Amino acid sequence: MNGAHWSFNYFHDPNRTDITPIHVKQKPAFLRILRTYREQAYPIELQGCSSWSAAYAMLFNWTPAYARPADGVSLLDLQAGELAVKKTVASSKLVHYSITFADVTSGEEGSADFTCSNDLCRELKDDWQVSIRNTADGIYSDYDLRGRIVTLGGGKREIELGVCGSAYASAGIIPTSIPCSSFWALFDAQSFLEGGETLAGRRRTALLERMEHLRPANIMGYLEDFDLQIDKEVVHLRGYYVHGTGVTPRYYWLDDRGHVAIVSGLYTTWVLQRAVSL
């Protein structure tokens, strides 16, 4: 098997002196995850599919401090959580997303529901909801969050959030000229496609991280194409970047079947494991 792209490379050279032996030994785990993608997700055609669900393995990009053999957590097991995305077209103009996730590193599990415009920008519409549960005690063990976008006039909009039945508070102000979407919506390949063509040039957008942290200044654009060889099969991927103020860079890799196959960031990588056309 050839090497992976630098943005999601777990195939470390054993002769390198700047990495630990643990990182070198993680190659079989990553290869196993890529094989699951190729066998269970890649054959499912989502190109042109209006409704679907997809499940991702969440991998850590560092040696986790939380991993202890006594807890049954192995440093050789890359998976540290999972993400499930369900897309349903509500109308010709709206698309609905349902999200569930679990993160071993933070001890959190959660879900989210939100609606976006059914176009390239994936502009957030209507109100949205997020529910989070974690391993903390007492009042910090869970919370429910709701959000909305309020037009202020003068070419500005305000993102407002409310937690646990409290009043709404401002999470930031953005101009009406820039669309506001969600990082989770970018797991939909249609966020990078328009009229069957790939995203050309660069696009400015505001994004909500986990639907609760506003990142107002981001740039999306085409990165490069890459052929990923998994055993004897080659999967052609097209990469896009998302860079912004206050966020670490992320890279989105689309395959030719309409999937966002791999999403990589500084701390975490997500790899598609299952896809179902609804």
C-alpha positions in Angstrom: 0.0 0.0 0.0 1.2 3.5 -0.8 1.4 6.3 1.7 -1.6 8.3 2.7 -1.9 12.0 2.1 0.0 14.2 4.5 -3.3 15.5 6.0 -4.3 12.0 7.2 -1.1 10.0 7.2 -0.9 7.3 9.9 1.7 5.3 7.9 4.8 6.6 9.6 8.3 5.7 8.5 9.8 3.5 11.2 13.2 5.1 10.6 12.0 8.5 11.6 13.4 9.7 14.9 10.8 12.4 15.7 7.9 9.9 16.4 7.4 7.2 19.0 7.3 3.4 18.3 3.6 3.6 19.2 2.8 5.7 16.2 4.6 3.3 13.9 2.5 0.4 15.3 -0.8 2.2 14.6 -0.5 1.5 10.8 -2.5 -1.8 11.0 -5.4 -0.1 12.8 -5.6 2.7 10.2 -5.4 0.2 7.4 -8.3 -1.8 9.0 -10.4 1.4 9.2 -9.7 2.2 5.5 -10.7 -1.3 4.5 -14.0 -0.9 6.3 -14.6 2.3 4.3 -13.7 0.6 1.0 -15.9 -2.5 1.7 -18.9 -1.1 3.5 -19.2 2.5 2.4 -17.5 3.1 -0.9 -19.7 0.7 -2.9 -22.9 2.7 -1.8 -23.6 5.3 -4.5 -24.7 8.6 -2.9 -24.1 10.8 -6.0 -27.4 12.6 -6.6 -29.1 10.9 -3.6 -31.3 13.3 -1.7 -31.5 11.5 1.6 -28.8 9.3 3.3 -27.1 8.4 6.5 -23.4 8.0 7.1 -21.3 6.8 10.1 -17.7 7.9 10.7 -15.0 6.5 13.0 -13.3 9.4 14.9 -9.5 8.9 15.2 -7.1 10.7 17.4 -4.0 12.4 15.8 -1.9 12.2 18.9 -0.9 9.8 21.7 -3.9 10.1 24.1 -3.2 10.9 27.7 -6.5 9.3 28.7 -5.5 5.9 27.4 -4.6 3.4 30.1 -4.4 -0.4 29.8 -6.2 -0.7 33.1 -9.2 1.1 31.5 -9.2 -1.2 28.5 -8.0 1.6 26.2 -5.2 0.7 23.9 -2.8 3.1 22.3 -2.8 0.9 19.3 -6.5 1.4 18.7 -6.9 4.7 16.8 -10.6 5.0 17.2 -11.6 7.4 19.9 -15.3 8.0 19.1 -17.9 8.1 16.3 -20.1 10.4 14.4 -23.3 9.7 12.6 -24.8 12.1 10.0 -28.3 11.8 8.6 -29.5 14.0 5.8 -33.1 14.4 4.8 -34.3 16.8 2.1 -37.3 18.6 3.6 -38.2 20.5 0.4 -36.6 21.8 -2.8 -35.2 24.7 -0.7 -34.4 23.0 2.7 -32.4 20.1 3.9 -32.4 18.7 7.5 -29.5 17.2 9.3 -29.6 14.9 12.4 -26.2 14.4 14.2 -25.2 12.0 16.9 -21.7 11.7 18.3 -19.6 10.1 21.0 -16.1 11.2 22.0 -14.1 9.0 24.3 -11.4 11.7 24.8 -13.8 14.2 26.4 -16.3 11.7 27.8 -19.1 13.4 25.8 -22.1 12.0 23.9 -24.5 14.3 22.1 -27.0 14.9 19.3 -28.0 17.9 17.2 -30.8 18.8 14.7 -30.6 21.7 12.3 -31.9 22.8 8.9 -30.0 24.4 6.1 -30.7 25.8 2.6 -30.5 23.2 -0.1 -27.7 24.8 -2.0 -23.9 25.2 -2.0 -23.8 27.6 0.9 -25.8 25.4 3.3 -27.1 28.5 5.1 -28.6 27.8 8.5 -32.3 28.2 8.6 -34.8 28.1 11.5 -33.8 27.3 15.1 -31.4 24.5 16.0 -31.0 22.2 19.0 -28.1 20.4 20.6 -28.1 18.0 23.6 -24.8 17.1 25.3 -24.2 14.4 28.0 -20.8 13.8 29.7 -19.2 12.0 32.6 -19.1 15.0 34.9 -21.2 15.1 38.1 -24.2 17.2 39.1 -25.4 20.1 37.0 -22.5 19.7 34.6 -23.4 16.2 33.5 -25.6 17.4 30.6 -27.1 20.4 29.0 -29.5 21.3 26.2 -28.7 24.2 23.9 -30.9 26.0 21.3 -29.8 28.6 18.8 -31.2 31.0 16.3 -30.1 33.8 13.9 -31.6 37.2 14.4 -31.5 40.0 11.7 -30.3 43.2 13.2 -30.5 45.5 10.2 -27.7 47.5 8.8 -26.4 44.4 7.0 -25.7 42.5 10.2 -27.0 39.3 11.8 -26.6 38.0 15.4 -26.1 34.4 16.5 -28.0 33.8 19.7 -27.7 30.7 22.0 -29.7 29.7 25.1 -28.7 26.9 27.5 -31.0 24.8 29.7 -34.0 27.0 29.4 -32.1 30.3 30.0 -32.6 33.4 28.0 -30.8 33.8 24.7 -27.4 35.5 24.7 -25.2 36.7 21.8 -22.6 34.4 20.4 -21.4 36.9 17.9 -22.4 39.1 15.0 -21.8 38.4 11.3 -22.6 40.4 8.1 -25.6 39.3 6.0 -23.3 39.1 3.0 -21.5 36.0 4.4 -23.5 32.7 4.7 -23.5 31.0 8.1 -23.4 27.2 8.1 -22.2 24.4 10.4 -19.0 22.3 10.4 -21.3 19.3 10.5 -23.0 20.3 7.3 -19.6 20.0 5.6 -19.9 16.2 6.0 -22.3 16.5 3.1 -20.5 16.4 -0.3 -23.1 18.9 -1.7 -21.4 21.6 0.4 -18.6 21.5 -2.1 -20.5 20.9 -5.3 -22.6 23.2 -7.4 -24.5 22.2 -10.5 -22.5 19.0 -10.7 -19.2 21.0 -10.7 -16.7 21.2 -7.9 -16.2 24.3 -5.8 -14.1 26.8 -7.9 -11.9 29.4 -6.3 -12.4 30.3 -2.7 -15.6 31.0 -0.7 -16.0 32.9 2.5 -18.3 31.5 5.1 -19.1 31.7 8.8 -19.3 28.4 10.6 -20.7 27.0 13.8 -18.5 24.5 15.5 -20.7 21.9 17.3 -23.5 24.4 16.8 -22.3 26.4 19.8 -19.0 28.2 18.9 -19.2 30.8 16.1 -16.2 31.0 13.8 -17.1 34.1 11.8 -14.2 34.2 9.2 -13.4 31.1 7.2 -12.2 30.4 3.7 -13.1 27.2 1.8 -11.3 26.2 -1.4 -10.0 23.4 -3.5 -6.8 21.7 -2.3 -5.7 19.0 -4.7 -6.6 15.5 -6.0 -5.1 12.4 -4.5 -5.2 8.7 -5.3 -5.5 6.6 -2.2 -4.5 3.0 -2.6 -6.2 0.5 -0.3 -4.6 -2.9 -0.8 -5.0 -3.4 -4.6 -7.8 -0.8 -5.2 -7.3 2.9 -5.8 -9.9 5.4 -4.7 -9.7 8.8 -6.3 -10.2 11.6 -3.8 -10.7 15.3 -4.3 -9.6 17.5 -1.4 -10.8 20.8 -0.1 -9.5 23.0 2.8 -11.3 25.0 5.4 -9.1 27.6 7.1 -10.3 30.3 9.5 -9.7 32.7 12.4 -9.8 30.9 15.7 -10.0 27.3 14.2 -7.4 24.8 13.2 -7.3 23.9 9.5 -9.5 21.0 8.3 -9.3 19.0 5.1 -12.3 17.3 3.4 -11.8 14.5 1.0 -14.6 13.6 -1.4 -14.6 10.3 -3.4 -16.3 9.7 -6.8 -19.4 8.1 -5.2 -20.7 11.2 -3.5 -19.2 10.6 -0.1 -17.1 12.8 2.2 -14.7 9.9 2.8 -12.2 11.5 5.1 -12.1 14.7 7.2 -8.8 15.6 8.9 -7.9 18.2 11.4 -5.1 19.0 13.8 -6.4 16.8 16.7 -8.9 14.5 15.0 -9.6 12.6 11.8 -12.9 11.1 10.7 -13.1 8.2 8.3 -16.3 7.0 6.7 -17.3 3.5 7.7 -20.9 3.0 6.6 -23.3 4.7 4.2 -26.9 4.1 3.5 -29.2 5.6 0.8 -32.6 6.4 2.3 
